[in-house]
Amino acid sequence: MDKEKQSSMYPSDTVSMSFRFSGKALQWLHGTTIDDGGKETSNFTLFDDLLSGMLFVSGESNGFRRPLVLSAGQAQYSEKRLSSRWNMGRKRVRNLLATLTELGLIDTRRSRVASLMTFPCLLEWETTEGCTISNHFYHERRERTRGG
């Protein structure tokens, strides 16, 4: 994957997306991650890469050995594929996914059959036809503060 050209991965029928990020999530998104080859990549680019796998309408996921029927707002993923695309070991990928989950950017569910991801920070998206679709997986997360 050419991480510099990720913006073309969005479906052509999606005009805009609305998000709600916590302060900590925004700080992380504005940071960078260094891959195993020493190349620095924007954290937003990594998040964008995950988001590009999300279905905007219900249907079957593509390119997996065991494709699932997913709802709009879900993505099927593989740690092995992310590891290859991001040039990082699977343990680092797993740690990054855990960080993204802790920040409220994604939720993951893993099973023997498949791994699913949702984006609880995504409120809705708008299509080129002017339809606004609410993300059924959106939920607010409260940032924990020390001492209260």
N, C-alpha and C positions, 0 to 999 in steps of 0.2 A: 504494500500500500504506500502510495506517495502521500505522506502526511500533509504536504503543502497544498494538495489539491482536494481536500476533503469536502469543501463546500459544495461541490457538484453532486454529492451523494443524496441530497434531498429529492424527494419526488417532485416532479415538475408541476403537479397539481396542488402543491402546498404553497400558500402565499406568506403566511406568518405563523409564529408560535408565541404564546405568552407563558412566561415562567415566573415563579416566585422562589427566589434564592435567599437563604440565610446569609448573614454577614460572613460567617466562617466559610460557607460554600463559595461565595464570591471571592474571598481571599484565595482559596485553593484554586479556583478556576483561572485566576490571574497569574498563578505561578507556573512553574515548569517542572517536567520530569525528565531525567536523563536515562536513556535506554542503555542496554548492555553494551552497545557499541560506542557509547560516549556522546551520542547525539541528543541535544536538548530539544524537547517537544513541549509546546504549550499544553497545559492541562485542559484548556478549553478544547483543543484539537482532539484530545483523547475522549473527552465527554461527547463531543460532536460525532466522533466515530461510533460510539455506542448508540447515540441517538439515531444515527443513519440507518441502523438495523430495525428500528421500530416500525411496526405496521401502522398506517394511518387509516386503514379500513380493515375490518376483520377478514381473515383469510389464512392460507397455509404459508408457513415460513419456507423460504427457499434455500437450497444449498446445504441441507443437513441430511445426515444419514437417516435420521428419524424425524422428519418434519412434523410439526404440530400445527393444529388449527389454533390460531391466536386471535385474541380480541384486539381491536384498535387500541393502541397504547402499549402493547407488549412487544418484546423482542426476544427471539431465541438466540442464545450465544454459546460459545465454546471457549473455555479458558485456553485450550490448545491453539485455537485460531487467533485469539487475541494476543497470545504470547508470540506467535509467529508474526502477526501484523505489526505489533508494537516493539518487536525485537527485545523482549524481556522474558525472563524465566516465569514459569507458571506460578511460582510462589509470590513473586513480585506482582503479577497480574492479580492474583487472589487478594493480596494486601491492598492494592489500589481499589479493587472493587469493594472491599470492606470499608475503606476510607470514604468512597463515594456514597456508600450506604449510610455510614455514620453521619455524613453531612446532609443527608436527605435528598441527594441527587438521583439515586436509584434504589430500587429494592430488588433483591434476587431470590430465586428459588431454584435449588438444585435437586435433581433426582437422578436415578440410574438411566432414565429415558432421555431427559433433556434438561437444560438449564434455561430458565426464563428470567427476563428482566423487565421491570416497569420503571416509569419515570414519575415519581410522586411530586416533583417540582414543576412539572408541565401542567399548566391549567387547561389550555385549549389550543387548537390550531385552526387556521382559516384556509379554506380551499379556494381555488381560482374561481369557482362558481359562486363565491360569497357565503358559503355555508361555514358556520362556526361549530366545531365539534369539541365538546367537553371531554377531558380526559377522566375516565372513570377510576383511574388509579391515583389521581391527585389526592394528596392529603397534606395538611399543614403539620409541620414539625416545629416544636418549640425548642429554641436554643437553651441549653442548660447554662445557668449562670452560677458562678461560685458564691457560696454563702447564702443561697436562697433559692 
